[in-house]
Amino acid sequence: MAHTQATPEGSIPLTPEEEAELEERRAAWAAGANDRLAAVARKQRDEILMQSDWRVTRASEAGIALSEEWAAYRQALRDVPQQSGFPTNINWPVAPGGA
């Protein structure tokens, strides 16, 4: 498909070199889609982990171990990037008690 470029004199068609550069940029953008999705998923995972940080702090301050359920949940969150469907198909762990 021929692309055009807007100029003060009107639209002009891209040169073959400009068309090739445009297609190269589009291919590079598409190739980076999974990287962008992964970054968004990791940010979401990090935010969810931060929401339960207080439990780790409270357990540490009380001199007790974090419950096995919460420790497993937090580990499952850290393991999200290793899931086979990551980053397009993520099975998000559910917090103990559904909270």
PyMOL commands that set and color helices and strands:
alter all, ss='L'
color gray80, all
select helices_A, chain A and resi 16-31+33-51+53-62+68-78+80-82+96-98
alter helices_A, ss='H'
color red, helices_A
select strands_A, chain A and resi 4-7+10-13
alter strands_A, ss='S'
color yellow, strands_A
deselect
rebuild
show_as cartoon
